[in-house]
Amino acid sequence: MAATIDLLPLTEDKQILCCYVNATSQIQIARIADICDRYFERVVFPGQRLLFEALPDSQLEIHTSLMATAILSEKIVCANLRVNE
């Protein structure tokens, strides 16, 4: 499936390019809530790759969709998702 790219404003000089892959068979919600003055949330379908820019110390929260609710299933430090360019 095609990747989605989300970029931070150019004023951020420490941002890194990150990639997350939904390797499950369930729909997930990827969220970063600790970006100053911004909020990042995307739906990630099974097998989809999500490319995004973030600060290295930000945390990507992965919420797994189950029936009518979503459960926080994982927190990943964005530095661990860094793409080597």
DSSP file (Angstrom, degrees, kcal/mol; ACC not computed):
  #  RESIDUE AA STRUCTURE BP1 BP2  ACC     N-H-->O    O-->H-N    N-H-->O    O-->H-N    TCO  KAPPA ALPHA  PHI   PSI    X-CA   Y-CA   Z-CA
    1    1 A M              0   0    0      0, 0.0    48,-0.4     0, 0.0    46,-0.0   0.000 360.0 360.0 360.0 150.3    0.0    0.0    0.0
    2    2 A A        -     0   0    0     46,-0.1    47,-0.3     1,-0.1     2,-0.2  -0.236 360.0-119.0 -64.9 150.5    1.2    3.5   -0.7
    3    3 A A        -     0   0    0     45,-0.1     2,-0.4    47,-0.1    47,-0.2  -0.608  16.7-140.0 -89.9 151.7    3.0    5.5    2.0
    4    4 A T  E     -a   50   0A   0     45,-1.1    47,-2.8    -2,-0.2     2,-0.5  -0.934  13.3-154.8-110.2 134.6    1.7    8.8    3.4
    5    5 A I  E     -a   51   0A   0     -2,-0.4     2,-0.4    45,-0.2    47,-0.2  -0.944  10.8-176.8-114.7 129.0    4.1   11.6    4.2
    6    6 A D  E     -a   52   0A   0     45,-1.2    47,-2.1    -2,-0.5     2,-0.3  -0.993  11.0-160.1-123.5 128.0    3.5   14.3    6.8
    7    7 A L        -     0   0    0     -2,-0.4     3,-0.1    45,-0.2    10,-0.0  -0.828  12.2-132.4-111.7 144.7    6.0   17.1    7.2
    8    8 A L        -     0   0    0     -2,-0.3    46,-0.1     1,-0.2     7,-0.0  -0.478  47.9 -78.8 -81.2 162.0    6.5   19.4   10.1
    9    9 A P    >   -     0   0    0      0, 0.0     3,-1.8     0, 0.0    -1,-0.2  -0.267  44.2-111.5 -58.3 151.8    6.9   23.2    9.4
   10   10 A L  T 3  S+     0   0    0      1,-0.3    -2,-0.0    -3,-0.1     0, 0.0   0.607 108.1  79.2 -64.2 -11.8   10.3   24.1    8.1
   11   11 A T  T 3  S+     0   0    0      2,-0.0     2,-0.7     1,-0.0    -1,-0.3   0.689  71.9  90.5 -71.1 -17.2   11.1   26.0   11.4
   12   12 A E    <   +     0   0    0     -3,-1.8     3,-0.3     1,-0.2    -4,-0.1  -0.715  51.9 177.7 -81.9 115.2   11.9   22.7   13.1
   13   13 A D  S    S+     0   0    0     -2,-0.7    -1,-0.2     1,-0.2    -2,-0.0   0.566  74.0  53.1 -97.1  -9.2   15.6   22.1   12.6
   14   14 A K  S    S+     0   0    0      2,-0.1    -1,-0.2     0, 0.0    40,-0.1   0.296  78.3 129.5-106.1   8.4   15.9   18.9   14.6
   15   15 A Q        -     0   0    0     -3,-0.3     2,-0.3    40,-0.2    40,-0.2  -0.264  39.6-159.5 -67.5 150.7   13.2   16.9   12.9
   16   16 A I  E     -B   54   0A   0     38,-2.9    38,-2.0    36,-0.0     2,-0.5  -0.922  22.3-111.8-127.2 154.0   13.9   13.4   11.5
   17   17 A L  E     -B   53   0A   0     -2,-0.3    66,-3.0    66,-0.3     2,-0.3  -0.754  41.1-172.7 -86.1 129.9   12.1   11.4    8.9
   18   18 A C  E     -BC  52  82A   0     34,-3.3    34,-2.1    -2,-0.5     2,-0.4  -0.859  14.4-157.0-124.8 156.3   10.4    8.4   10.4
   19   19 A C  E     -B   51   0A   0     62,-2.1     2,-0.4    -2,-0.3    32,-0.2  -0.995   7.1-176.1-136.4 130.0    8.6    5.3    9.1
   20   20 A Y  E     -B   50   0A   0     30,-2.4    30,-3.2    -2,-0.4     2,-0.5  -0.985   8.7-160.1-122.6 136.8    6.0    3.1   10.9
   21   21 A V  E     -B   49   0A   0     -2,-0.4     2,-1.2    28,-0.2    28,-0.2  -0.969  16.4-138.6-118.0 128.4    4.5    0.0    9.3
   22   22 A N        +     0   0    0     26,-2.3    25,-3.0    -2,-0.5    26,-0.2  -0.738  27.5 173.6 -83.2  98.4    1.2   -1.6   10.5
   23   23 A A        +     0   0    0     -2,-1.2    -1,-0.2    23,-0.2     2,-0.1   0.262  49.5  89.5 -91.5  11.1    2.2   -5.2   10.4
   24   24 A T  S    S-     0   0    0      2,-0.2    23,-0.3    21,-0.1     4,-0.1  -0.415  83.2-120.8 -98.8 178.5   -1.0   -6.4   12.0
   25   25 A S  S    S+     0   0    0     -2,-0.1     2,-0.3    21,-0.1    -1,-0.0   0.229  87.5  84.3-100.3  12.2   -4.3   -7.3   10.4
   26   26 A Q  S    S-     0   0    0     19,-0.1     2,-0.2    40,-0.0    -2,-0.2  -0.825  85.9-104.8-116.1 153.2   -6.2   -4.6   12.3
   27   27 A I        -     0   0    0     -2,-0.3    38,-2.4    38,-0.2     2,-0.3  -0.561  42.7-165.5 -71.2 136.8   -6.7   -0.9   11.7
   28   28 A Q  E     -DE  44  64B   0     16,-2.5    16,-3.3    -2,-0.2     2,-0.5  -0.862  18.1-139.6-123.2 159.2   -4.5    1.3   13.9
   29   29 A I  E     -DE  43  63B   0     34,-2.9    34,-2.9    -2,-0.3     2,-0.5  -0.986  15.5-156.7-117.8 122.7   -4.4    4.9   14.9
   30   30 A A  E     +DE  42  62B   0     12,-3.0    12,-2.5    -2,-0.5     2,-0.4  -0.859  19.3 178.1-100.1 131.6   -1.0    6.5   15.1
   31   31 A R  E     -DE  41  61B   0     30,-2.5    30,-3.5    -2,-0.5     2,-0.5  -0.996  24.9-172.1-140.5 135.7   -0.8    9.6   17.3
   32   32 A I  E     +D   40   0B   0      8,-2.6     8,-2.1    -2,-0.4     3,-0.3  -0.980  13.8 167.6-121.9 116.7    1.9   12.0   18.5
   33   33 A A        +     0   0    0     -2,-0.5     5,-0.1    26,-0.4    -1,-0.1   0.542  62.7  71.7-104.9  -9.9    0.5   14.3   21.1
   34   34 A D        +     0   0    0     25,-0.3     2,-0.5     2,-0.1    -1,-0.1   0.101  62.9 117.8-100.7  24.8    3.7   15.9   22.4
   35   35 A I  S >  S-     0   0    0      3,-0.4     3,-1.8    -3,-0.3     2,-0.1  -0.803  75.4-109.5 -87.8 127.3    4.5   18.1   19.4
   36   36 A C  T 3  S-     0   0    0     -2,-0.5     3,-0.1     1,-0.3    -2,-0.1  -0.352  94.0  -7.9 -60.3 126.6    4.4   21.8   20.5
   37   37 A D  T 3  S+     0   0    0      1,-0.2     2,-0.3    -2,-0.1    -1,-0.3   0.616 123.8  82.3  62.6  16.5    1.4   23.6   19.0
   38   38 A R    <   -     0   0    0     -3,-1.8    -3,-0.4    -5,-0.1     2,-0.4  -0.943  58.8-154.1-143.1 164.9    0.5   20.7   16.8
   39   39 A Y        -     0   0    0     -2,-0.3     2,-0.5    -5,-0.1    -6,-0.2  -0.981  10.5-162.3-142.4 129.0   -1.4   17.4   17.0
   40   40 A F  E     +D   32   0B   0     -8,-2.1    -8,-2.6    -2,-0.4     2,-0.3  -0.956  20.5 154.3-118.8 123.9   -0.6   14.4   14.7
   41   41 A E  E     +D   31   0B   0     -2,-0.5     2,-0.3   -10,-0.2   -10,-0.2  -0.948   8.7 168.6-150.5 128.3   -3.1   11.6   14.3
   42   42 A R  E     -D   30   0B   0    -12,-2.5   -12,-3.0    -2,-0.3     2,-0.4  -0.990  33.5-122.5-140.1 146.7   -3.5    9.2   11.3
   43   43 A V  E     -D   29   0B   0     -2,-0.3     2,-0.5   -14,-0.2   -14,-0.2  -0.755  26.9-161.2 -84.2 133.9   -5.3    6.0   10.5
   44   44 A V  E     -D   28   0B   0    -16,-3.3   -16,-2.5    -2,-0.4     3,-0.1  -0.965   6.2-150.4-122.6 115.0   -3.0    3.3    9.4
   45   45 A F    >   -     0   0    0     -2,-0.5     3,-2.4   -18,-0.2   -23,-0.3  -0.391  40.5 -72.6 -80.7 159.5   -4.5    0.3    7.6
   46   46 A P  T 3  S+     0   0    0      0, 0.0   -23,-0.2     0, 0.0    -1,-0.2  -0.269 121.7   9.9 -53.4 129.8   -3.0   -3.2    7.7
   47   47 A G  T 3  S+     0   0    0    -25,-3.0     2,-0.2   -23,-0.3   -24,-0.1   0.353  97.9 134.1  82.3  -5.5    0.2   -3.4    5.6
   48   48 A Q    <   -     0   0    0     -3,-2.4   -26,-2.3   -26,-0.2     2,-0.4  -0.510  47.5-142.2 -80.9 145.2    0.3    0.4    5.2
   49   49 A R  E     - B   0  21A   0    -48,-0.4   -45,-1.1   -47,-0.3     2,-0.5  -0.889   9.9-157.7-103.9 136.9    3.5    2.4    5.7
   50   50 A L  E     -aB   4  20A   0    -30,-3.2   -30,-2.4    -2,-0.4     2,-0.4  -0.964   5.3-168.2-117.4 115.7    3.3    5.8    7.3
   51   51 A L  E     +aB   5  19A   0    -47,-2.8   -45,-1.2    -2,-0.5     2,-0.3  -0.885  22.4 152.4-101.1 133.9    6.2    8.3    6.7
   52   52 A F  E     -aB   6  18A   0    -34,-2.1   -34,-3.3    -2,-0.4     2,-0.4  -0.983  40.5-118.4-155.0 160.1    6.3   11.4    8.9
   53   53 A E  E     + B   0  17A   0    -47,-2.1     2,-0.3    -2,-0.3   -36,-0.2  -0.859  41.6 151.4-103.7 141.2    8.6   13.9   10.4
   54   54 A A  E     - B   0  16A   0    -38,-2.0   -38,-2.9    -2,-0.4   -46,-0.0  -0.960  49.4 -87.4-155.4 168.3    9.0   14.3   14.1
   55   55 A L    >   -     0   0    0     -2,-0.3     3,-2.0   -40,-0.2    23,-0.2  -0.635  43.7-116.9 -79.8 145.3   11.4   15.3   16.8
   56   56 A P  T 3  S+     0   0    0      0, 0.0    23,-1.7     0, 0.0    24,-0.2   0.797 112.7  49.2 -56.5 -32.1   13.6   12.5   17.9
   57   57 A D  T 3  S+     0   0    0     21,-0.2     2,-0.0    20,-0.1    -2,-0.0   0.461  86.8 109.9 -90.9   0.8   12.3   12.5   21.5
   58   58 A S    <   -     0   0    0     -3,-2.0    20,-3.0    19,-0.1     2,-0.5  -0.348  64.6-131.7 -68.0 156.2    8.6   12.5   20.5
   59   59 A Q  E     - F   0  77B   0     18,-0.2     2,-0.6    19,-0.1   -26,-0.4  -0.954   5.9-146.2-116.3 129.1    6.6    9.3   21.1
   60   60 A L  E     - F   0  76B   0     16,-3.4    16,-2.6    -2,-0.5     2,-0.5  -0.823  15.8-154.2 -90.2 120.6    4.4    7.7   18.6
   61   61 A E  E     -EF  31  75B   0    -30,-3.5   -30,-2.5    -2,-0.6     2,-0.6  -0.829   2.4-155.3 -95.9 132.8    1.4    6.1   20.2
   62   62 A I  E     -EF  30  74B   0     12,-3.0    11,-2.8    -2,-0.5    12,-1.4  -0.944   8.4-169.8-110.7 119.3   -0.2    3.2   18.4
   63   63 A H  E     -EF  29  72B   0    -34,-2.9   -34,-2.9    -2,-0.6     2,-0.5  -0.935  12.2-145.8-109.7 127.1   -3.9    2.6   19.2
   64   64 A T  E     -EF  28  71B   0      7,-2.8     7,-2.5    -2,-0.5     2,-0.5  -0.798  15.8-127.8 -96.7 132.2   -5.4   -0.7   17.9
   65   65 A S  E     + F   0  70B   0    -38,-2.4     2,-0.4    -2,-0.5     5,-0.2  -0.668  30.0 175.1 -84.0 122.8   -9.1   -0.6   16.9
   66   66 A L  E >   - F   0  69B   0      3,-3.0     3,-2.3    -2,-0.5     2,-0.2  -0.964  58.5 -59.7-130.4 114.4  -11.3   -3.2   18.5
   67   67 A M  T 3  S-     0   0    0     -2,-0.4    -2,-0.0     1,-0.3     0, 0.0  -0.310 122.1 -11.7  51.6-111.9  -15.0   -3.1   17.8
   68   68 A A  T 3  S+     0   0    0     -2,-0.2     2,-0.3    -3,-0.1    -1,-0.3   0.139 129.4  57.0-105.3  19.8  -16.2    0.3   19.0
   69   69 A T  E <   -F   66   0B   0     -3,-2.3    -3,-3.0     2,-0.0     2,-0.4  -0.919  66.5-135.2-143.3 166.8  -13.1    1.3   20.9
   70   70 A A  E     -F   65   0B   0     -2,-0.3     2,-0.4    -5,-0.2    -5,-0.2  -0.996  17.1-156.0-128.1 134.6   -9.4    1.8   20.5
   71   71 A I  E     -F   64   0B   0     -7,-2.5    -7,-2.8    -2,-0.4     2,-0.6  -0.921  24.2-118.1-113.9 131.7   -6.8    0.5   22.9
   72   72 A L  E     +F   63   0B   0     -2,-0.4    -9,-0.3    -9,-0.2     3,-0.1  -0.559  42.3 166.9 -65.6 113.7   -3.3    2.0   23.4
   73   73 A S  E     +     0   0B   0    -11,-2.8     2,-0.3    -2,-0.6   -10,-0.2   0.617  54.6   9.3-108.2 -15.8   -1.1   -1.0   22.4
   74   74 A E  E     -F   62   0B   0    -12,-1.4   -12,-3.0     2,-0.0     2,-0.4  -0.977  46.9-156.5-164.3 146.3    2.3    0.5   22.0
   75   75 A K  E     -F   61   0B   0     -2,-0.3     2,-0.4   -14,-0.2   -14,-0.2  -0.999  20.3-173.6-125.5 128.3    4.5    3.7   22.5
   76   76 A I  E     -F   60   0B   0    -16,-2.6   -16,-3.4    -2,-0.4     2,-0.3  -0.983  26.0-125.7-126.4 129.2    7.5    4.0   20.3
   77   77 A V  E >   -F   59   0B   0     -2,-0.4     3,-2.0   -18,-0.2     4,-0.4  -0.587  24.3-131.9 -69.9 129.8   10.2    6.7   20.6
   78   78 A C  G >  S+     0   0    0    -20,-3.0     3,-1.7    -2,-0.3     4,-0.2   0.774 102.7  68.7 -59.9 -28.4   10.4    8.4   17.2
   79   79 A A  G >  S+     0   0    0    -23,-1.7     3,-0.9   -21,-0.3    -1,-0.3   0.812  95.9  56.6 -59.2 -28.3   14.3    8.1   17.1
   80   80 A N  G <  S+     0   0    0     -3,-2.0    -1,-0.3     1,-0.2    -2,-0.2   0.606 105.1  51.4 -77.5 -12.2   13.7    4.3   16.9
   81   81 A L  G <  S+     0   0    0     -3,-1.7   -62,-2.1    -4,-0.4    -1,-0.2   0.264  80.7 140.5-104.6   8.6   11.7    4.8   13.7
   82   82 A R  B <   -C   18   0A   0     -3,-0.9     2,-0.5   -64,-0.2   -64,-0.3  -0.241  47.0-137.5 -60.2 136.4   14.3    7.0   11.9
   83   83 A V        -     0   0    0    -66,-3.0     2,-0.7     2,-0.0   -66,-0.3  -0.839  14.9-130.8 -94.1 128.1   14.7    6.4    8.2
   84   84 A N              0   0    0     -2,-0.5   -66,-0.0     1,-0.2    -2,-0.0  -0.711 360.0 360.0 -79.8 114.7   18.4    6.4    7.1
   85   85 A E              0   0    0     -2,-0.7    -1,-0.2   -68,-0.0    -2,-0.0   0.453 360.0 360.0 -87.6 360.0   18.5    8.7    4.1
